[in-house]
Amino acid sequence: MKPMSPSELEAQLRDIGARRYHRLHPFHVLLHGGQCTKGQVQAWALNRYYYQAMIPVKDASLIARCNESSLRREWRRRLVDHDGESEGDGGIARWLKLTDGLGLDRDYVVSLAGLLPATRFAVEAYVHFVRENTLLEAIASSLTELFSPQIIDERLAGMLKSYDFVSADTLAYFSARPPLAQRDSDFALAYVKHHARTPDTQHAVLKALEFKCDVLWAMLDGLYHAYVAPKHLPPGAFVPKDWSSV
C-alpha cells in the first residue's frame, strides 16, 4: 500500500472531524440552541470539569515520554495553559469560574462526587490511551483541537443569547481558548504530518483521532442518557435542583 502524502493525510484527519466531532452530538444541539434547563447545563459543566482537570495529567504523561527537549518545551506550555502559573490562573481555574457562575458548589465539583460513570470511564480511557500508545498516536489524539474553534463560536453565541444565567465573564474559559487551541493544533498537525509517513503509522494516527472523537462523544452520550432521555440517573450522580423539569 502506498503511503498518503502529508496533505492527503491532513485531509483524512479533517474528514474525521467533519463526521465525528462532538459538536454534532444531540446534546450540544440542545445546549447551543438554548433548549437545556439550567440543571442540564450544570450537569454538563460539572462532568466536563473532570475532563478539563485531567488534561494536565494526560499531558504530563506525554511529556515524560519525550526524548527531545524541543518537544517537551512545546508540550509543557499546555500544562501552564491549564494549571496556570499560580493559584487561580489557567484553564482549570476558568472552568471552575464557570461552575461557580452556574451556582454549583466548588468543593462538590472538585470532589467529583456527582460524576457520571460514563464520564469517568471515558476520561480515564483517554489518559490511559496517551500513556500506553505510541508518542505519535498520543499527539495525534490531541488533534480534536483542530475543530474546537467552531464549537466554541457556537457555544459562546448560543449560550449568551439563550441563557440568562450565564454571562461573558462566566464563559471566560471559551473566549480565552481559541488562540491557544490554534497554536497547539498547528504544532500537533505539523508533527503528525512529518512523522506519519508509512501506511501503518498513518492508519494509527487516523484511528487515534477517531478514538479521541469517541471519548468526547461518549461523554455526551452519558449526559444525554442521564439528563435528557430516558433520564436514567445513575446512583450517586449529580441531581439538579430543577430535576423535576429536566
Phi and psi in degrees as a GROMACS rama.xvg file:
@    title "Ramachandran Plot"
@    xaxis  label "Phi"
@    yaxis  label "Psi"
@TYPE xy
-80.7384  134.843  LYS-2
-69.4675  153.919  PRO-3
-74.3986  154.231  MET-4
-71.6288  161.38  SER-5
-55.063  -38.5213  PRO-6
-69.7376  -36.4111  SER-7
-66.2762  -38.9949  GLU-8
-63.1255  -44.3933  LEU-9
-59.4935  -41.2663  GLU-10
-61.9317  -39.4023  ALA-11
-66.6512  -40.3957  GLN-12
-62.86  -43.9775  LEU-13
-67.8819  -31.6499  ARG-14
-65.5416  -36.722  ASP-15
-59.5572  -45.2888  ILE-16
-62.7616  -39.21  GLY-17
-63.9415  -29.3496  ALA-18
-99.6841  -27.5028  ARG-19
-125.382  -4.05281  ARG-20
-68.3605  147.803  TYR-21
-74.4918  -0.526637  HIS-22
-63.9492  -18.5917  ARG-23
-85.4758  -7.95865  LEU-24
-67.3711  142.457  HIS-25
-55.4217  -32.5441  PRO-26
-64.9579  -40.8231  PHE-27
-68.3836  -32.2157  HIS-28
-59.9352  -43.97  VAL-29
-66.5589  -46.4702  LEU-30
-61.1172  -48.4162  LEU-31
-78.4856  -18.4062  HIS-32
-91.6099  5.04228  GLY-33
76.0756  20.8147  GLY-34
-102.363  5.25129  GLN-35
-92.5046  149.007  CYS-36
-76.5916  166.852  THR-37
-60.0144  -39.1366  LYS-38
-61.9271  -37.4917  GLY-39
-68.6157  -38.6248  GLN-40
-65.1548  -41.0859  VAL-41
-60.2564  -44.3074  GLN-42
-61.974  -40.9633  ALA-43
-61.7485  -48.3967  TRP-44
-66.2138  -40.2067  ALA-45
-63.4623  -46.1373  LEU-46
-71.1141  -38.7772  ASN-47
-66.0102  -24.63  ARG-48
-55.0028  -39.9445  TYR-49
-62.8203  -40.2172  TYR-50
-61.4307  -47.403  TYR-51
-60.8973  -42.9044  GLN-52
-67.7433  -28.0167  ALA-53
-90.7384  -8.27727  MET-54
-58.7898  -46.4548  ILE-55
-64.2673  -32.6536  PRO-56
-63.9758  -45.0947  VAL-57
-60.5232  -46.1594  LYS-58
-68.7719  -34.7199  ASP-59
-64.5733  -37.5147  ALA-60
-68.2653  -33.598  SER-61
-68.1016  -45.1134  LEU-62
-60.3801  -37.4651  ILE-63
-62.7314  -18.01  ALA-64
-100.926  -0.868171  ARG-65
-85.1252  125.177  CYS-66
-88.7438  -15.8456  ASN-67
-96.5016  125.049  GLU-68
-64.3149  -32.2843  SER-69
-64.3278  -38.6031  SER-70
-70.036  -39.9252  LEU-71
-62.5676  -42.5565  ARG-72
-61.0083  -43.8701  ARG-73
-63.9828  -45.3047  GLU-74
-75.7091  -27.9204  TRP-75
-70.9428  -15.7927  ARG-76
-60.8126  -29.1819  ARG-77
-66.2744  -35.7356  ARG-78
-62.4968  -44.8346  LEU-79
-64.9762  -40.4907  VAL-80
-56.3051  -40.6509  ASP-81
-92.3326  -41.2619  HIS-82
-84.6737  -22.8863  ASP-83
79.3672  171.453  GLY-84
-88.8866  -17.9275  GLU-85
-154.141  171.423  SER-86
-58.7538  133.132  GLU-87
87.6659  1.31927  GLY-88
-111.181  156.628  ASP-89
97.6231  174.557  GLY-90
-65.1398  -37.9495  GLY-91
-64.1831  -42.1644  ILE-92
-62.4562  -39.1713  ALA-93
-67.7231  -33.3725  ARG-94
-67.5523  -38.3963  TRP-95
-66.6429  -28.2937  LEU-96
-64.5047  -35.2873  LYS-97
-65.1269  -49.3649  LEU-98
-65.8111  -35.4042  THR-99
-58.9241  -48.7251  ASP-100
-63.7466  -24.8439  GLY-101
-86.1018  1.11816  LEU-102
88.2563  15.2787  GLY-103
-88.6897  142.059  LEU-104
-70.8625  126.026  ASP-105
-62.3359  -42.6462  ARG-106
-60.9158  -37.1063  ASP-107
-66.6932  -43.7464  TYR-108
-60.6204  -49.2968  VAL-109
-67.2193  -29.4715  VAL-110
-68.0117  -20.4997  SER-111
65.9949  15.3564  LEU-112
-63.2596  -31.2078  ALA-113
-98.8154  13.067  GLY-114
-66.6796  141.664  LEU-115
-73.2127  141.055  LEU-116
-54.9666  -38.2711  PRO-117
-61.772  -38.1823  ALA-118
-64.3647  -48.8144  THR-119
-59.0691  -46.7958  ARG-120
-65.6063  -41.0863  PHE-121
-66.7935  -46.2783  ALA-122
-64.9316  -43.33  VAL-123
-68.7256  -30.0303  GLU-124
-64.8828  -37.6381  ALA-125
-66.089  -46.5816  TYR-126
-59.9744  -43.3211  VAL-127
-62.88  -40.9926  HIS-128
-58.6756  -46.6671  PHE-129
-66.2369  -35.6722  VAL-130
-71.7515  -35.6391  ARG-131
-101.635  -23.1082  GLU-132
-90.9201  176.856  ASN-133
-63.4382  158.106  THR-134
-59.5426  -38.9203  LEU-135
-62.5404  -44.2036  LEU-136
-64.8976  -39.4686  GLU-137
-61.3854  -43.8301  ALA-138
-67.9139  -41.0326  ILE-139
-61.6893  -32.1536  ALA-140
-66.663  -18.4457  SER-141
-80.0811  -5.86118  SER-142
-73.0425  0.47172  LEU-143
-59.9092  -20.9159  THR-144
-64.0264  -18.6579  GLU-145
-57.6796  -30.2008  LEU-146
-104.874  -1.52532  PHE-147
-71.6527  -31.5371  SER-148
-56.3203  -38.6747  PRO-149
-66.9428  -43.4082  GLN-150
-68.4623  -33.4662  ILE-151
-68.3442  -42.3198  ILE-152
-59.2064  -44.5536  ASP-153
-63.4014  -40.4529  GLU-154
-66.5559  -48.4515  ARG-155
-61.3343  -48.9007  LEU-156
-64.9897  -46.6193  ALA-157
-68.7724  -43.1494  GLY-158
-73.4668  -39.3304  MET-159
-66.2753  -33.3481  LEU-160
-74.5258  -33.4499  LYS-161
-102.624  -24.772  SER-162
-118.783  121.464  TYR-163
-79.1295  -5.35593  ASP-164
-97.7128  9.2396  PHE-165
-124.608  157.302  VAL-166
-139.13  171.233  SER-167
-60.0929  -35.0716  ALA-168
-66.9217  -41.7645  ASP-169
-60.583  -36.1833  THR-170
-95.3308  25.1024  LEU-171
-60.4247  -27.7114  ALA-172
-55.8796  -43.267  TYR-173
-75.5673  -36.8635  PHE-174
-67.7774  -27.4713  SER-175
-84.8593  -17.672  ALA-176
-79.8796  -37.6626  ARG-177
-52.9929  -47.0862  PRO-178
-65.8364  -31.2002  PRO-179
-70.1604  -42.3847  LEU-180
-63.8744  -38.3146  ALA-181
-62.9742  -46.8571  GLN-182
-59.4623  -47.0768  ARG-183
-67.641  -42.8246  ASP-184
-71.0587  -33.5441  SER-185
-59.9724  -45.3356  ASP-186
-65.9053  -48.1855  PHE-187
-64.2525  -39.4089  ALA-188
-64.4868  -44.6815  LEU-189
-61.6703  -40.1316  ALA-190
-63.2944  -46.2168  TYR-191
-64.817  -44.2394  VAL-192
-64.0565  -32.3306  LYS-193
-76.1197  -37.8181  HIS-194
-96.9238  -21.6187  HIS-195
-93.5932  90.6621  ALA-196
-116.747  -6.80552  ARG-197
-110.141  158.813  THR-198
-55.5849  -39.1135  PRO-199
-67.3347  -45.3395  ASP-200
-70.1843  -33.8565  THR-201
-68.0915  -40.6834  GLN-202
-61.791  -39.874  HIS-203
-64.3017  -41.22  ALA-204
-72.3018  -33.3933  VAL-205
-64.5118  -42.6928  LEU-206
-67.5062  -33.039  LYS-207
-63.9628  -42.0003  ALA-208
-68.7786  -38.7299  LEU-209
-60.0505  -42.8054  GLU-210
-59.1648  -45.7982  PHE-211
-64.1519  -39.501  LYS-212
-60.7892  -39.1955  CYS-213
-63.8143  -38.1385  ASP-214
-59.1731  -50.5071  VAL-215
-65.8643  -37.2913  LEU-216
-66.61  -42.3206  TRP-217
-62.7515  -37.0081  ALA-218
-60.6554  -41.6302  MET-219
-73.4891  -32.4742  LEU-220
-57.1047  -44.4205  ASP-221
-62.1709  -42.6722  GLY-222
-63.5643  -46.0198  LEU-223
-61.9499  -45.5016  TYR-224
-62.5672  -38.3836  HIS-225
-82.5441  -37.7716  ALA-226
-115.666  -9.46229  TYR-227
-115.813  -65.0226  VAL-228
-158.878  132.383  ALA-229
-89.8714  15.362  PRO-230
64.598  45.909  LYS-231
-92.4077  94.4415  HIS-232
-85.0385  120.579  LEU-233
-65.5302  152.422  PRO-234
-56.7935  133.778  PRO-235
86.7317  -9.75778  GLY-236
-73.0111  157.331  ALA-237
-54.6447  132.415  PHE-238
-114.686  111.549  VAL-239
-63.6702  153.126  PRO-240
-64.5918  -29.1049  LYS-241
-96.3926  29.8535  ASP-242
-52.8876  -36.5768  TRP-243
-63.6785  -24.4978  SER-244
-99.7366  -2.72511  SER-245
